[in-house]
Amino acid sequence: MHRKKDIIQLKQYGVCFLLILFLTTGFSALSQDTVKDSTTVKKTLNKDSITVKKTVILHSPRKATIYSAILPGLGQIYNRKYWKVPLVYGGFAGLIYFINFNNNEYTIYRQAYSDIIDNDPNTNSYLNLKVNPSFLQPDRITQFTDALRAQKDYWRRNRDLLVISTVVFYAVNIIDASVDAHFFGFDIGDDLTINWAPGPIMCLDKKGIGILCKFTF
């Protein structure tokens, strides 16, 4: 009964965290001024009397953010970063596994600690922990009780930290999708060049010869 109540309480905390995070990221995404969808437009650039046709792909960070908030990994698919999807679900799978593992250990030690302090000889689940029989002697029972309490607190702390880490990982998944969407149409083509040439420079009212650099975007 205690284990069932603890799992229900843990799920309630997780749902509350995810709901708050979803609402905050959702409203922030709606407030962004973005284009409606991925669209291809054509621009004409005049450079040195040469007409260059350039295709610019417009992307929607708002959609990427909302997609990842609704279903982790969906925003990465929208951004065409398919290799990130296994990382997202692998991270969630690992976190959920360790949450369940730590919660099971916490439930065992919590029940054992509860049994040893209730002075009821019929509740003795602590005997299933394979402890040294010498710890059950009257002169060492207090030390054993303190050890059970320390273990109970240890597993509970680990479980709670992993729940928080899961919420943070969920937020990182949304932020990653949003950032990738903002840089989706970032130009890394041949127009990004750097030219250098010798030229005059001035230093302390003295003329000299140096190198001039010119960046083209």
N, CA and C of each residue as an Amber inpcrd file, in Angstrom:
protein
   651
   0.8260000  -1.2030000   0.0000000   0.0000000   0.0000000   0.0000000
   0.8640000   1.2580000   0.0000000   1.9350000   1.2460000   0.8440000
   2.8220000   2.4090000   0.8720000   3.4970000   2.5990000  -0.4750000
   3.9020000   1.5000000  -1.1040000   4.5870000   1.6070000  -2.3950000
   3.6530000   2.1650000  -3.4500000   2.4040000   1.7350000  -3.4480000
   1.4440000   2.2170000  -4.4350000   1.1870000   3.7100000  -4.2560000
   1.0450000   4.1490000  -3.0060000   0.8240000   5.5690000  -2.7620000
   2.0290000   6.3920000  -3.1810000   3.2320000   5.8580000  -2.9400000
   4.4330000   6.6040000  -3.2940000   4.5630000   6.7390000  -4.7990000
   4.2350000   5.6800000  -5.5650000   4.3160000   5.7440000  -7.0270000
   3.2870000   6.7350000  -7.5680000   2.0920000   6.7230000  -6.9810000
   1.0610000   7.6660000  -7.4240000   1.5020000   9.0970000  -7.1580000
   2.0960000   9.3440000  -5.9850000   2.5730000  10.6870000  -5.6620000
   3.6940000  11.1120000  -6.6000000   4.5960000  10.1800000  -6.9170000
   5.6910000  10.4850000  -7.8380000   5.1580000  10.8430000  -9.2140000
   4.1490000  10.1060000  -9.6950000   3.5680000  10.4080000 -11.0000000
   2.8830000  11.7700000 -10.9940000   2.2380000  12.1180000  -9.8820000
   1.5710000  13.4160000  -9.7930000   2.5760000  14.5520000  -9.8730000
   3.7230000  14.4010000  -9.1760000   4.7620000  15.4280000  -9.2580000
   5.2910000  15.5580000 -10.6900000   5.5210000  14.4090000 -11.3460000
   6.0350000  14.4590000 -12.7120000   5.0650000  15.1110000 -13.6700000
   3.7710000  14.7880000 -13.5370000   2.7590000  15.3970000 -14.4120000
   2.6820000  16.8960000 -14.1920000   2.7610000  17.3320000 -12.9370000
   2.7100000  18.7710000 -12.6480000   3.8990000  19.4870000 -13.2620000
   5.1170000  18.9140000 -13.1330000   6.3110000  19.5260000 -13.7130000
   6.1830000  19.6420000 -15.2260000   5.7610000  18.5540000 -15.8710000
   5.6500000  18.5610000 -17.3320000   4.5700000  19.5110000 -17.8010000
   3.4510000  19.6080000 -17.0440000   2.3800000  20.5030000 -17.4400000
   2.8120000  21.9590000 -17.3480000   3.5070000  22.3090000 -16.2640000
   3.9880000  23.6870000 -16.1070000   4.9890000  24.0320000 -17.2010000
   5.9120000  23.0930000 -17.4720000   6.9210000  23.3420000 -18.5030000
   6.2950000  23.4590000 -19.8770000   5.2840000  22.6230000 -20.1600000
   4.6090000  22.6790000 -21.4560000   3.8920000  24.0140000 -21.6450000
   3.2150000  24.4870000 -20.5960000   2.4820000  25.7450000 -20.7100000
   3.4280000  26.9170000 -20.9250000   4.5510000  26.9380000 -20.1830000
   5.4800000  28.0570000 -20.3210000   6.1500000  28.0720000 -21.6820000
   6.6010000  26.8900000 -22.1470000   7.2550000  26.8450000 -23.4600000
   6.2530000  27.0610000 -24.5840000   5.0290000  26.5840000 -24.3870000
   4.0090000  26.7660000 -25.4210000   3.6500000  28.2200000 -25.6210000
   3.4220000  28.9470000 -24.5090000   3.0740000  30.3530000 -24.6340000
   4.2360000  31.1820000 -25.1520000   5.4590000  30.8290000 -24.7560000
   6.6040000  31.5750000 -25.2770000   6.7700000  31.3340000 -26.7680000
   6.4550000  30.1140000 -27.2100000   6.5500000  29.8210000 -28.6420000
   5.4950000  30.5890000 -29.4260000   4.2960000  30.7210000 -28.8720000
   3.2380000  31.4340000 -29.5800000   3.5410000  32.9180000 -29.7080000
   4.3620000  33.4380000 -28.7940000   4.6700000  34.8650000 -28.8250000
   5.7490000  35.2130000 -29.8330000   6.3940000  34.1960000 -30.4390000
   7.4530000  34.4600000 -31.3960000   6.8660000  34.8850000 -32.7360000
   7.5290000  35.8350000 -33.3770000   7.1370000  36.2630000 -34.7210000
   7.9020000  35.4250000 -35.7270000   7.2200000  34.4280000 -36.2780000
   7.8610000  33.5280000 -37.2270000   6.9850000  33.3730000 -38.4480000
   7.5650000  32.7580000 -39.4570000   6.8160000  32.4970000 -40.6660000
   5.8800000  31.3310000 -40.4290000   4.9330000  31.1380000 -41.3260000
   3.9260000  30.1120000 -41.1240000   4.5030000  28.7110000 -41.2550000
   5.3450000  28.4760000 -42.1910000   5.8250000  27.1200000 -42.4070000
   7.1040000  27.1870000 -43.2090000   7.6890000  26.0070000 -43.4620000
   8.8700000  25.9520000 -44.2970000   8.4780000  26.3150000 -45.7300000
   9.0940000  27.3460000 -46.2490000   8.7390000  27.8490000 -47.5630000
  10.0040000  28.1430000 -48.3420000   9.9370000  27.9660000 -49.6220000
  11.0720000  28.2810000 -50.4780000  10.7590000  29.5520000 -51.2640000
  11.6430000  30.5490000 -51.1020000  11.4910000  31.8030000 -51.8390000
  12.7670000  32.0360000 -52.6300000  12.6570000  32.8870000 -53.6330000
  13.8150000  33.1760000 -54.4840000  14.1770000  34.6480000 -54.3500000
  15.4610000  34.8890000 -54.1700000  15.9860000  36.2440000 -54.0950000
  16.9590000  36.4590000 -55.2360000  16.9860000  37.6680000 -55.7130000
  17.9170000  38.0180000 -56.7730000  18.9590000  38.9630000 -56.2150000
  20.2220000  38.5860000 -56.2840000  21.3140000  39.3930000 -55.7660000
  22.1430000  39.9110000 -56.9360000  22.3940000  41.2150000 -56.9180000
  23.2420000  41.8270000 -57.9450000  24.6370000  42.0200000 -57.3830000
  25.5670000  41.3680000 -57.9600000  26.9450000  41.4350000 -57.4820000
  27.8830000  41.4620000 -58.6820000  28.6050000  42.6050000 -58.8020000
  29.5360000  42.7810000 -59.9220000  28.8280000  42.5700000 -61.2560000
  27.6110000  43.1610000 -61.3630000  26.8180000  43.1080000 -62.5980000
  26.4170000  41.6860000 -62.9890000  26.4310000  40.7830000 -62.0180000
  26.0280000  39.4100000 -62.2860000  24.7960000  39.1110000 -61.4580000
  23.7840000  38.5800000 -62.0770000  22.5520000  38.2340000 -61.3650000
  22.6660000  36.8180000 -60.8290000  22.5380000  36.6990000 -59.4990000
  22.6620000  35.4090000 -58.8440000  21.3240000  35.0640000 -58.2220000
  20.7830000  33.9260000 -58.5650000  19.5400000  33.4650000 -57.9700000
  19.8640000  32.6090000 -56.7490000  19.1910000  32.9380000 -55.6620000
  19.4990000  32.2840000 -54.3970000  18.2060000  31.7830000 -53.7630000
  18.2060000  30.5520000 -53.3410000  17.0300000  29.9670000 -52.6940000
  17.1820000  30.0390000 -51.1840000  16.2100000  30.6270000 -50.4990000
  16.2190000  30.7590000 -49.0440000  15.0550000  29.9620000 -48.4860000
  15.3300000  29.0480000 -47.5870000  14.2960000  28.2230000 -46.9760000
  13.8910000  28.8470000 -45.6490000  12.6210000  29.2290000 -45.5500000
  12.0980000  29.8080000 -44.3240000  11.5390000  28.6900000 -43.4500000
  11.8640000  28.7360000 -42.1680000  11.4940000  27.6690000 -41.2310000
  10.7690000  28.2890000 -40.0500000   9.9760000  27.4800000 -39.3350000
   9.1600000  27.9830000 -38.2400000   9.6760000  27.4710000 -36.9040000
  10.3860000  28.2810000 -36.1370000  10.8070000  27.8770000 -34.7880000
   9.6210000  27.6200000 -33.8660000   8.5210000  28.3220000 -34.0970000
   7.3410000  28.1130000 -33.2510000   6.8310000  26.6770000 -33.3790000
   6.7430000  26.1920000 -34.6170000   6.2750000  24.8250000 -34.8170000
   7.2390000  23.8140000 -34.2130000   8.5210000  24.0370000 -34.4040000
   9.5070000  23.1090000 -33.8450000   9.3970000  23.0570000 -32.3250000
   9.1870000  24.2110000 -31.6950000   9.0650000  24.2570000 -30.2370000
   7.8180000  23.5340000 -29.7610000   6.6980000  23.8080000 -30.4030000
   5.4390000  23.1710000 -29.9950000   5.4790000  21.6740000 -30.2480000
   6.0450000  21.2530000 -31.3710000   6.1330000  19.8290000 -31.6730000
   6.9320000  19.0890000 -30.5960000   8.0730000  19.6550000 -30.1960000
   8.8920000  18.9990000 -29.1860000   8.2410000  19.0430000 -27.8110000
   7.4320000  20.0750000 -27.5560000   6.7300000  20.1370000 -26.2750000
   5.6290000  19.0790000 -26.2050000   4.9600000  18.8390000 -27.3340000
   3.8910000  17.8380000 -27.3660000   4.4700000  16.4290000 -27.3540000
   5.4650000  16.1850000 -28.2020000   6.0840000  14.8630000 -28.2950000
   7.5900000  15.0390000 -28.4620000   8.3810000  14.7190000 -27.4450000
   9.8400000  14.8670000 -27.5600000  10.3720000  14.1390000 -28.7880000
  11.2480000  14.8220000 -29.5160000  11.8270000  14.2650000 -30.7340000
  11.1080000  14.6790000 -31.9920000   9.8420000  15.1110000 -31.8700000
   9.0910000  15.5000000 -33.0610000   9.6320000  16.7940000 -33.6520000
  10.0750000  17.7010000 -32.8040000  10.6830000  18.9360000 -33.2990000
  11.9770000  18.6770000 -34.0350000  12.7530000  17.6980000 -33.5610000
  13.9910000  17.3380000 -34.2500000  13.6970000  16.7420000 -35.6270000
  12.6130000  15.9610000 -35.7150000  12.2180000  15.4290000 -37.0210000
  11.8050000  16.5630000 -37.9490000  11.0620000  17.5420000 -37.4210000
  10.6400000  18.6860000 -38.2260000  11.8540000  19.4660000 -38.7270000
  12.9070000  19.5300000 -37.9060000  14.1310000  20.2330000 -38.3060000
  15.0480000  19.3730000 -39.1710000  14.6210000  18.1300000 -39.4410000
  15.3880000  17.1810000 -40.2520000  16.6950000  16.7650000 -39.5740000
  16.7220000  16.8230000 -38.2680000  17.8690000  16.3270000 -37.5000000
  17.5010000  14.9420000 -36.9570000  17.3720000  14.0140000 -37.8740000
  16.8800000  12.6840000 -37.5050000  17.8250000  11.9530000 -36.5630000
  19.1080000  12.2340000 -36.6330000  20.0720000  11.5230000 -35.7950000
  19.9150000  11.8680000 -34.3220000  19.2050000  12.9500000 -34.0300000
  19.0160000  13.3340000 -32.6320000  17.8680000  12.5780000 -31.9710000
  16.9790000  12.0110000 -32.7580000  15.8000000  11.3340000 -32.1950000
  16.2020000  10.1530000 -31.3120000  17.1160000   9.2520000 -31.7360000
  17.5260000   8.1700000 -30.8280000  18.1640000   8.6840000 -29.5500000
  18.8700000   9.8080000 -29.6210000  19.4720000  10.3720000 -28.4170000
  18.3990000  10.8410000 -27.4480000  17.3530000  11.4750000 -27.9850000
  16.2700000  11.9730000 -27.1390000  15.5770000  10.8220000 -26.4200000
  15.1790000   9.8080000 -27.1840000  14.4400000   8.7020000 -26.5730000
  15.3500000   7.8020000 -25.7380000  16.6120000   7.7080000 -26.1240000
  17.5560000   6.9660000 -25.2870000  17.7650000   7.6340000 -23.9430000
  17.8390000   8.9790000 -23.9560000  17.9740000   9.7150000 -22.6990000
  16.7700000   9.5350000 -21.7960000  15.5820000   9.6370000 -22.3680000
  14.3630000   9.4420000 -21.5660000  14.2700000   8.0110000 -21.0440000
  14.6170000   7.0340000 -21.8770000  14.5490000   5.6400000 -21.4470000
  15.5020000   5.3720000 -20.2820000  16.7110000   5.9200000 -20.3740000
  17.6720000   5.7380000 -19.2900000  17.2220000   6.3940000 -17.9940000
  16.7020000   7.6100000 -18.0980000  16.2440000   8.3140000 -16.9060000
  15.0620000   7.6000000 -16.2510000  14.1250000   7.1470000 -17.0610000
  12.9550000   6.4460000 -16.5060000  13.3730000   5.1270000 -15.8510000
  14.3280000   4.4350000 -16.4670000  14.8080000   3.1780000 -15.8700000
  15.4100000   3.4160000 -14.4940000  16.2640000   4.4280000 -14.3700000
  16.9290000   4.6880000 -13.0950000  15.9590000   5.2740000 -12.0660000
  14.9520000   6.0110000 -12.5200000  13.9210000   6.4760000 -11.5850000
  13.2000000   5.2800000 -10.9790000  12.8240000   4.3420000 -11.8180000
  12.1200000   3.1530000 -11.3320000  13.0040000   2.3150000 -10.4110000
  14.2870000   2.1730000 -10.7740000  15.2140000   1.4010000  -9.9490000
  15.3800000   2.0250000  -8.5660000  15.6340000   3.3310000  -8.5230000
  15.8190000   4.0110000  -7.2390000  14.5330000   4.0310000  -6.4250000
  13.3880000   4.1340000  -7.0890000  12.1260000   4.1350000  -6.3660000
  11.8500000   2.7600000  -5.7390000  12.2160000   1.6910000  -6.4430000
  12.0490000   0.3490000  -5.8770000  12.9310000   0.1590000  -4.6520000
  14.1850000   0.6040000  -4.7380000  15.0870000   0.4860000  -3.5960000
  14.5900000   1.3300000  -2.4190000  14.1170000   2.5190000  -2.7090000
  13.5800000   3.3750000  -1.6560000  12.3740000   2.7240000  -0.9800000
  11.5060000   2.0960000  -1.7500000  10.3310000   1.4440000  -1.1850000
  10.7230000   0.2910000  -0.2660000  11.7410000  -0.4740000  -0.6680000
  12.2000000  -1.6020000   0.1510000  12.7390000  -1.1100000   1.4890000
  13.6340000  -0.1070000   1.4460000  14.2520000   0.3690000   2.6820000
  13.2740000   1.1690000   3.5410000  12.3340000   1.8320000   2.9110000
  11.3280000   2.5340000   3.6920000  10.4540000   1.5560000   4.4660000
  10.0700000   0.4590000   3.8120000   9.2660000  -0.5450000   4.4970000
  10.0590000  -1.2200000   5.6110000  11.3430000  -1.5030000   5.3290000
  12.1870000  -2.1310000   6.3480000  12.3530000  -1.2160000   7.5610000
  12.5660000   0.0640000   7.3080000  12.7110000   1.0160000   8.4130000
  11.4070000   1.1470000   9.1950000  10.2890000   1.1540000   8.4850000
   8.9980000   1.2460000   9.1520000   8.7320000   0.0180000  10.0150000
   9.1580000  -1.1600000   9.5520000   8.9300000  -2.3920000  10.3020000
   9.7870000  -2.4690000  11.5590000  11.0140000  -1.9530000  11.4680000
  11.9150000  -2.1140000  12.6030000  11.6180000  -1.1340000  13.7400000
  10.9060000  -0.0520000  13.4370000  10.6070000   0.9280000  14.4830000
   9.1910000   0.7990000  15.0300000   8.3810000  -0.1000000  14.4860000
   6.9990000  -0.2000000  14.9660000   6.8220000  -1.1920000  16.1200000
   7.9240000  -1.8780000  16.4950000   7.8990000  -2.8010000  17.6460000
   6.8580000  -3.9100000  17.4740000   6.5740000  -4.2650000  16.2410000
   5.6350000  -5.3460000  15.9560000   6.4350000  -6.5320000  15.4210000
   6.4800000  -7.6520000  16.1640000   7.2970000  -8.7910000  15.7060000
   6.7980000  -9.4190000  14.4070000   5.5660000  -9.1480000  14.0250000
   5.0190000  -9.7210000  12.7970000   5.4480000  -8.9640000  11.5400000
   5.9700000  -7.7540000  11.6880000   6.4600000  -6.9670000  10.5470000
   7.9820000  -6.9790000  10.6000000   8.5920000  -7.7710000   9.8000000
  10.0490000  -7.9400000   9.8370000  10.6410000  -8.0510000   8.4310000
  10.2120000  -7.1750000   7.5410000  10.7340000  -7.2230000   6.1730000
  12.2250000  -6.9160000   6.1210000  12.7790000  -6.2950000   7.1620000
  14.2080000  -5.9890000   7.1800000  15.0540000  -7.2560000   7.2070000
  14.4570000  -8.4040000   7.5850000  15.2030000  -9.6590000   7.5840000
  15.4980000 -10.1440000   6.1680000  14.7800000  -9.6060000   5.1830000
  14.9970000 -10.0000000   3.7850000  16.1590000  -9.2580000   3.1380000
  16.8020000  -8.3740000   3.8710000  17.8830000  -7.5690000   3.3110000
  19.2300000  -8.2740000   3.3630000  19.2700000  -9.5030000   3.8780000
  20.5120000 -10.2760000   3.9580000  21.5890000  -9.5160000   4.7320000
  21.2240000  -9.0690000   5.9130000  22.1670000  -8.3340000   6.7570000
  22.9030000  -9.3040000   7.6650000  23.9970000  -8.8350000   8.1910000
  24.7550000  -9.6250000   9.1560000  23.9250000  -9.8210000  10.4240000
  23.7380000 -11.0590000  10.8760000  22.9030000 -11.2910000  12.0630000
  23.3640000 -10.5340000  13.2960000  24.6470000 -10.1950000  13.3360000
  25.1370000  -9.4730000  14.5160000  24.5080000  -8.0910000  14.6400000
  24.0490000  -7.5120000  13.5140000  23.4090000  -6.1960000  13.5730000
  22.0350000  -6.2540000  14.2330000  21.4690000  -7.4510000  14.3460000
  20.1450000  -7.5890000  14.9370000  20.2030000  -7.8290000  16.4360000
  21.4120000  -7.8690000  16.9930000  21.5490000  -8.0230000  18.4330000
  21.0650000  -6.7570000  19.1420000  20.5330000  -6.9030000  20.3670000
  19.9760000  -5.7300000  21.0790000  20.9460000  -4.5580000  21.2160000
  22.2430000  -4.8660000  21.3560000  23.2000000  -3.7710000  21.5610000
  23.5600000  -3.0600000  20.2540000  23.1470000  -3.6090000  19.0950000
  23.4830000  -2.9860000  17.8160000  22.2450000  -2.6500000  16.9910000
  21.0790000  -2.8690000  17.5420000  19.8590000  -2.6280000  16.7770000
  19.6730000  -1.1580000  16.4490000  20.1400000  -0.2700000  17.3470000
  20.0270000   1.1740000  17.0830000  20.8970000   1.5700000  15.8940000
  22.0940000   1.0160000  15.8280000  22.9860000   1.2890000  14.7000000
  22.3800000   0.7850000  13.3950000  21.7620000  -0.3810000  13.4410000
  21.1250000  -0.9390000  12.2530000  19.9360000  -0.0840000  11.8070000
  19.1690000   0.4150000  12.7750000  18.0290000   1.2820000  12.4510000
  18.5000000   2.5660000  11.7720000  19.5780000   3.1430000  12.2910000
  20.1170000   4.3650000  11.6670000  20.6040000   4.0900000  10.2470000
  21.1790000   2.9160000  10.0390000  21.6520000   2.5600000   8.6990000
  20.4810000   2.4150000   7.7290000  19.3730000   1.8280000   8.1990000
  18.1990000   1.7050000   7.3440000  17.6300000   3.0720000   6.9840000
  17.6010000   3.9730000   7.9380000  17.0930000   5.3170000   7.6670000
  17.9820000   6.0460000   6.6650000  19.2990000   5.8780000   6.8150000
  20.2320000   6.5310000   5.8790000  20.0500000   5.9890000   4.4640000
  19.8730000   4.6790000   4.3350000  19.6570000   4.0880000   3.0120000
  18.3310000   4.5450000   2.4140000  17.3110000   4.6160000   3.2320000
  16.0060000   5.0900000   2.7430000  16.1190000   6.5100000   2.1970000
  16.7790000   7.3850000   2.9380000  16.9290000   8.7740000   2.4950000
  17.8040000   8.8680000   1.2480000  18.8060000   7.9870000   1.1630000
  19.7170000   7.9910000   0.0090000  18.9640000   7.6750000  -1.2780000
  18.1730000   6.6020000  -1.2810000  17.4490000   6.2110000  -2.4950000
  16.3500000   7.2090000  -2.8420000  15.7310000   7.7960000  -1.8400000
  14.6980000   8.8020000  -2.1190000  15.3110000  10.0430000  -2.7590000
  16.4670000  10.4850000  -2.2630000  17.1410000  11.6480000  -2.8350000
  17.5510000  11.3900000  -4.2730000  18.0970000  10.2040000  -4.5360000
  18.4790000   9.8710000  -5.9110000  17.2650000   9.8740000  -6.8430000
  16.1650000   9.2970000  -6.3710000  14.9490000   9.2630000  -7.1970000
  14.4600000  10.6720000  -7.5080000  14.4280000  11.5350000  -6.5040000
  13.9350000  12.8980000  -6.7160000  14.8460000  13.6820000  -7.6610000
  16.1580000  13.4840000  -7.5350000  17.0950000  14.1620000  -8.4400000
  16.9170000  13.6920000  -9.8790000  16.6240000  12.4200000 -10.0510000
  16.4070000  11.8970000 -11.4030000  15.1070000  12.4210000 -12.0010000
  14.0840000  12.6070000 -11.1740000  12.8430000  13.2100000 -11.6720000
  13.1020000  14.6310000 -12.1480000  13.8640000  15.3870000 -11.3750000
  14.2140000  16.7510000 -11.7820000  15.0510000  16.7250000 -13.0590000
  15.9820000  15.7700000 -13.1520000  16.8150000  15.6570000 -14.3540000
  15.9720000  15.3390000 -15.5800000  14.9200000  14.5530000 -15.4060000
  14.0360000  14.2350000 -16.5240000  13.3140000  15.4770000 -17.0270000
  12.8560000  16.3130000 -16.0920000  12.1910000  17.5610000 -16.4760000
  13.1730000  18.4820000 -17.2040000  14.4110000  18.5520000 -16.7020000
  15.4330000  19.3840000 -17.3560000  15.7380000  18.8470000 -18.7510000
  15.8360000  17.5380000 -18.8850000  16.0930000  16.9340000 -20.1930000
  14.9540000  17.2210000 -21.1650000  13.7420000  17.2090000 -20.6620000
  12.5770000  17.5530000 -21.4830000  12.6820000  18.9930000 -21.9810000
  13.1090000  19.8930000 -21.0760000  13.2800000  21.2990000 -21.4710000
  14.3960000  21.4520000 -22.4960000  15.4940000  20.7180000 -22.3150000
  16.6090000  20.7820000 -23.2690000  16.1720000  20.2910000 -24.6420000
  15.3270000  19.2680000 -24.6740000  14.7930000  18.7760000 -25.9380000
  14.0210000  19.8750000 -26.6670000  13.2350000  20.6590000 -25.9450000
  12.4670000  21.7480000 -26.5640000  13.3940000  22.8700000 -27.0220000
  14.3480000  23.2420000 -26.1660000  15.2800000  24.3230000 -26.5110000
  16.1140000  23.9420000 -27.7220000  16.5660000  22.7020000 -27.7760000
  17.3650000  22.2360000 -28.9120000  16.5860000  22.3460000 -30.2140000
  15.3210000  21.9320000 -30.1960000  14.5050000  22.0170000 -31.4060000
  14.2930000  23.4630000 -31.8290000  14.0750000  24.3560000 -30.8540000
  13.8590000  25.7630000 -31.1710000  15.1150000  26.4080000 -31.7640000
  16.2650000  26.1200000 -31.1710000  17.5270000  26.7040000 -31.6620000
  17.8440000  26.1850000 -33.0590000  17.6700000  24.8730000 -33.2670000
  17.9150000  24.3110000 -34.5970000  17.0030000  24.9340000 -35.6450000
  15.7610000  25.2100000 -35.2590000  14.8200000  25.8130000 -36.2080000
  15.2330000  27.2360000 -36.5640000  15.7420000  27.9850000 -35.5900000
  16.1980000  29.3500000 -35.8690000  17.3830000  29.3620000 -36.8410000
  18.2440000  28.3350000 -36.7540000  19.4260000  28.2810000 -37.6170000
  19.2150000  27.3780000 -38.8300000  17.9660000  26.9750000 -39.0650000
  17.6950000  26.0490000 -40.1570000  18.0990000  26.6330000 -41.5090000
  17.7950000  27.9040000 -41.7530000  18.1170000  28.5300000 -43.0340000
  19.4000000  29.3330000 -43.0080000  20.2720000  29.0890000 -42.0330000
  21.5220000  29.8380000 -41.9470000  22.4000000  29.5310000 -43.1450000
  22.8680000  30.5750000 -43.7900000  23.6100000  30.4320000 -45.0450000
  25.0610000  30.0680000 -44.7520000  25.4630000  28.9080000 -45.2120000
  26.8660000  28.5030000 -45.1050000  27.4090000  28.1570000 -46.4960000
  26.8940000  28.8670000 -47.5010000  27.2950000  28.5910000 -48.8810000
  28.5790000  29.2940000 -49.2680000  28.7940000  29.3480000 -50.5860000
  30.0310000  29.9080000 -51.1070000  30.0980000  31.4260000 -50.9650000
  28.9550000  32.0810000 -50.6700000  28.9680000  33.5380000 -50.5490000
  29.6750000  34.0050000 -49.2810000  29.8730000  33.0920000 -48.3470000
  30.6020000  33.4420000 -47.1400000  32.0900000  33.3140000 -47.4280000
  32.7470000  34.4240000 -47.7340000  34.1550000  34.4030000 -48.1190000
  34.9220000  35.4640000 -47.3620000  36.2230000  35.3290000 -47.3520000
  37.1190000  36.3090000 -46.7590000  38.2400000  36.5870000 -47.7550000
  38.4640000  37.8640000 -48.0190000  39.5280000  38.2840000 -48.9410000
  40.5180000  39.1520000 -48.1800000  41.7800000  38.9510000 -48.4770000
  42.8040000  39.7810000 -47.8440000  43.7340000  40.3310000 -48.9160000
  44.2410000  41.5310000 -48.6170000  45.1240000  42.2140000 -49.5710000
  45.9910000  43.2050000 -48.8060000  47.1960000  43.4930000 -49.2940000
  48.0470000  44.4930000 -48.6290000  47.4520000  45.8880000 -48.7770000
  47.6830000  46.7370000 -47.7760000  47.1560000  48.0890000 -47.8100000
  47.8160000  48.9550000 -46.7520000  47.6620000  50.2600000 -46.8350000
  48.2860000  51.1700000 -45.8610000  47.5180000  51.1600000 -44.5370000
  48.2500000  51.3570000 -43.4300000  47.6480000  51.4720000 -42.1130000
  48.2730000  52.6590000 -41.3920000  47.5640000  53.1680000 -40.3740000
  48.0420000  54.2980000 -39.5750000  48.2090000  53.8410000 -38.1390000
  49.3540000  54.0920000 -37.5480000  49.6250000  53.7330000 -36.1570000
  50.4660000  54.8250000 -35.5190000  49.8730000  55.5140000 -34.5400000
  50.5640000  56.6020000 -33.8490000  51.0700000  57.6430000 -34.8380000
  50.1520000  58.0680000 -35.7370000  50.4570000  59.0800000 -36.7600000
  51.5750000  58.6660000 -37.7000000  51.8330000  57.4120000 -37.7680000
  52.8560000  56.9320000 -38.6770000  52.2140000  55.9830000 -39.6830000
  52.6150000  56.1230000 -40.9200000  52.0880000  55.2650000 -41.9680000
  52.8850000  53.9730000 -42.0470000  52.1760000  52.9390000 -42.4070000
  52.8410000  51.6620000 -42.5580000  52.1010000  50.7980000 -43.5630000
  52.5450000  49.5880000 -43.7120000  51.9350000  48.6410000 -44.6390000
  51.4200000  47.4450000 -43.8310000  50.1900000  47.0800000 -44.0910000
  49.6040000  45.9480000 -43.3810000  48.7270000  45.1300000 -44.3080000
  47.8570000  44.3480000 -43.7230000  46.9650000  43.4670000 -44.4750000
  45.5270000  43.8700000 -44.1870000  44.7230000  44.0470000 -45.2160000
  43.3180000  44.3630000 -45.0840000  42.4930000  43.1040000 -45.3440000
  41.5300000  42.8620000 -44.4750000  40.6380000  41.7110000 -44.6140000
  39.2350000  42.1800000 -44.9240000  38.5720000  41.5170000 -45.8450000
  37.2220000  41.8700000 -46.2420000  36.3490000  40.6350000 -46.1670000
  35.2670000  40.7350000 -45.3480000  34.3300000  39.6260000 -45.1920000
  33.1150000  39.8730000 -46.0850000  32.6840000  38.8450000 -46.7660000
  31.5090000  38.9250000 -47.6180000  30.4560000  37.9450000 -47.1120000
  29.2290000  38.4420000 -46.8500000  28.1270000  37.6050000 -46.3680000
  27.0810000  37.4810000 -47.4390000
